[in-house]
Amino acid sequence: MTNKKFGQLALVVICIGIAAMWVYAFIFASKESANKIKDSAWSQRANVICESARTQRTGLQDLRRINITDPAAMHIRADIAEKATTTLTEMLDAIEKSQPTDAKGLALVPLWIADYRVYISDRGRYIAKLRDGKSGRLNETLVEGVPISEKISKFARENRMTSCQVPYDLVS
């Protein structure tokens, strides 16, 4: 067999392999999300709790322009951020009291709540910086190179709990 024929055969085998992979992906592979739980009633209850917390945070908005070099302004911003973070803590406490009924939900929801608590801890460190009169960005914990807020929000979106996504109230 010549090099040209061998190269053509290798190319045909590679193309067939790629085609087989796509046939498997589109026809045979599972379409179920790794984050999707079966207890939709729990998801609805959680979303109602999160919506209430979001409404509370909306009420805390202060749209005045602030001077980021003014320590007093940073202290005011810290007070608002702390109140907003408290709504998240109370939201999680309420959600934690109501567990899903399916096995996957029982396994995933505590992990989601734990991730949310890490995010709340990140917010706490940011609030401490504001209280010290320093401005800056919220530094989130990274999970596999991705901000933890994305992991939390993805779980919320995939379970139709849009109000439970991480708020972007501390984005500068």
Secondary structure, 3 states (H helix, E strand, C coil): CCHHHHHHHHHHHHHHHHHHHHHHHHHHCCCCCCCCCCCHHHHHHHHHHHHHHHHHHHHCCCCCCCCCCCHHHHHHHHHHHHHHHHHHHHHHHHHHCCCCCCHHHHHHHHHHHHHHHHHHHHHHHHHHHHHCCCCCCCCCCEECCEEHHHHHHHHHHHCCCHHHCCCCCCCC
